[in-house]
């Protein structure tokens, strides 16, 4: 996993909500 992906996931985490942790 790349750093960019990690940061991206952190940004989409609150957006997706409980859809994907």
N, CA, C and O atoms as CSV, one atom per row, in Angstrom:
chain,resi,resn,atom,element,x,y,z
A,1,UNK,N,N,0.847,-1.200,0.000
A,1,UNK,CA,C,0.000,0.000,0.000
A,1,UNK,C,C,0.878,1.244,0.000
A,1,UNK,O,O,1.834,1.349,0.768
A,2,UNK,N,N,0.543,2.168,-0.860
A,2,UNK,CA,C,1.353,3.386,-0.941
A,2,UNK,C,C,0.864,4.431,0.052
A,2,UNK,O,O,-0.278,4.383,0.511
A,3,UNK,N,N,1.728,5.361,0.373
A,3,UNK,CA,C,1.353,6.420,1.326
A,3,UNK,C,C,0.162,7.204,0.798
A,3,UNK,O,O,-0.731,7.580,1.558
A,4,UNK,N,N,0.155,7.447,-0.501
A,4,UNK,CA,C,-0.951,8.205,-1.097
A,4,UNK,C,C,-2.271,7.478,-0.865
A,4,UNK,O,O,-3.297,8.102,-0.594
A,5,UNK,N,N,-2.231,6.148,-0.976
A,5,UNK,CA,C,-3.458,5.375,-0.779
A,5,UNK,C,C,-3.914,5.487,0.658
A,5,UNK,O,O,-5.108,5.620,0.929
A,6,UNK,N,N,-2.966,5.432,1.582
A,6,UNK,CA,C,-3.305,5.541,3.008
A,6,UNK,C,C,-3.971,6.882,3.278
A,6,UNK,O,O,-5.016,6.940,3.926
A,7,UNK,N,N,-3.379,7.946,2.791
A,7,UNK,CA,C,-3.925,9.291,3.011
A,7,UNK,C,C,-5.302,9.384,2.357
A,7,UNK,O,O,-6.225,9.971,2.921
A,8,UNK,N,N,-5.432,8.807,1.175
A,8,UNK,CA,C,-6.704,8.849,0.463
A,8,UNK,C,C,-7.778,8.128,1.267
A,8,UNK,O,O,-8.899,8.619,1.403
A,9,UNK,N,N,-7.421,6.939,1.808
A,9,UNK,CA,C,-8.380,6.166,2.603
A,9,UNK,C,C,-8.798,6.961,3.824
A,9,UNK,O,O,-9.964,6.942,4.218
A,10,UNK,N,N,-7.838,7.666,4.427
A,10,UNK,CA,C,-8.159,8.454,5.627
A,10,UNK,C,C,-9.147,9.559,5.267
A,10,UNK,O,O,-9.990,9.940,6.080
A,11,UNK,N,N,-9.036,10.069,4.045
A,11,UNK,CA,C,-9.931,11.152,3.628
A,11,UNK,C,C,-11.312,10.617,3.268
A,11,UNK,O,O,-12.322,11.269,3.528
A,12,UNK,N,N,-11.354,9.426,2.667
A,12,UNK,CA,C,-12.648,8.861,2.277
A,12,UNK,C,C,-13.310,8.121,3.431
A,12,UNK,O,O,-14.505,7.830,3.377
A,13,UNK,N,N,-12.545,7.816,4.473
A,13,UNK,CA,C,-13.090,7.090,5.628
A,13,UNK,C,C,-14.348,7.770,6.159
A,13,UNK,O,O,-15.394,7.127,6.235
A,14,UNK,N,N,-14.281,9.054,6.530
A,14,UNK,CA,C,-15.450,9.756,7.051
A,14,UNK,C,C,-16.523,9.937,5.974
A,14,UNK,O,O,-17.706,10.060,6.291
A,15,UNK,N,N,-16.119,9.951,4.723
A,15,UNK,CA,C,-17.073,10.135,3.634
A,15,UNK,C,C,-17.907,8.869,3.427
A,15,UNK,O,O,-19.127,8.925,3.271
A,16,UNK,N,N,-17.217,7.729,3.429
A,16,UNK,CA,C,-17.921,6.459,3.257
A,16,UNK,C,C,-18.691,6.101,4.515
A,16,UNK,O,O,-19.754,5.484,4.447
A,17,UNK,N,N,-18.148,6.490,5.671
A,17,UNK,CA,C,-18.827,6.199,6.924
A,17,UNK,C,C,-18.706,4.727,7.269
A,17,UNK,O,O,-17.601,4.192,7.358
A,18,UNK,N,N,-19.843,4.074,7.464
A,18,UNK,CA,C,-19.806,2.662,7.860
A,18,UNK,C,C,-19.787,1.752,6.633
A,18,UNK,O,O,-19.799,0.529,6.768
A,19,UNK,N,N,-19.757,2.341,5.443
A,19,UNK,CA,C,-19.760,1.534,4.219
A,19,UNK,C,C,-18.480,0.712,4.137
A,19,UNK,O,O,-18.510,-0.449,3.728
A,20,UNK,N,N,-17.362,1.308,4.523
A,20,UNK,CA,C,-16.087,0.576,4.513
A,20,UNK,C,C,-15.158,1.202,5.538
A,20,UNK,O,O,-14.830,2.385,5.458
A,21,UNK,N,N,-14.746,0.404,6.486
A,21,UNK,CA,C,-13.900,0.938,7.561
A,21,UNK,C,C,-12.456,1.023,7.086
A,21,UNK,O,O,-11.581,1.448,7.841
